[in-house]
Amino acid sequence: MNNINQNQITIRCRECKWTVVVDRQPEDPKSAVLMEDWCPECIGGGFSDPSYYGADGKELDLKEYYQ
C-alpha cells in the first residue's frame, strides 16, 4: 500500500475491495498503512470491526495500542 503521506491511511473493504485513501484518525495505529473492514454497501450501513496492517502486510496486534 502506498499512502499519499504519513497523515493518511488506505481503507479497503473486505468484501468488494473498494479502496480509498483518507486522513488518518487519532485511533489509527501510527504504524498502520491499511485498515480493512466492510464498507457501508457490503455490510448494509456503517463500518464494523476493522483490522489494521503494517507496511510489511502483517496484521497489527491492536492490544499493543489500546491498553
N, C-alpha and C positions, 0 to 999 in steps of 0.2 A: 504494500500500500504506500503510495506516495502522497503524503499530505501536502497541501499548499504551503503551510508553515506550521511551526510548533504550537500555535494557538488554535489549531484546527484538528479535527478528528474525522475519520471516514465512518459513516454509518451504513451498514449493509443489512438487508432483510434476509433472514434465514431461509425463507421460502422462495420468493421470486427473484432474489439477488438484486433488487433495486438498490442503488448506491447513491449517496450524497455526501459531500464534504461540508461540515458545519463548524461553527465556532465551538471550541472546547468549553464544557461546563465545569463548574468548580468540583463536582463529584466525579469527573472523569479522571482515572489514574494518569499521572503525568507520563508514564512510560507507554501508555496505550496509543496505538495508531489506528486501531479498528474497533468499533463497537458493533456487535452483531445482535440483532433482535428481530422480531416480526414487525413488519410495517403495519400501519393502520388498516390498509387494504386487506392484507392477509389474515390479520387477527380479528378483524371486524371492529376496529376502533381502538386507538391508543397503542402504546407500546407495552411490553410486559417485563420480562426479566433479562436484561442484557448480559452478554458475555463480552469481555474485553480481551484484545490480543495485542501483543507487543510486536516490534519490528521484525522479530525472528519468526513470527507466525504462531507462537505458542500462546495458549490461553493464560491470562494472568490470574493468580490466586488472589481474589478480592479480599480475603481475610486479612491480608497484609495491609490493605488500605483503609478498611472500615472497622478497626478495633476500638 
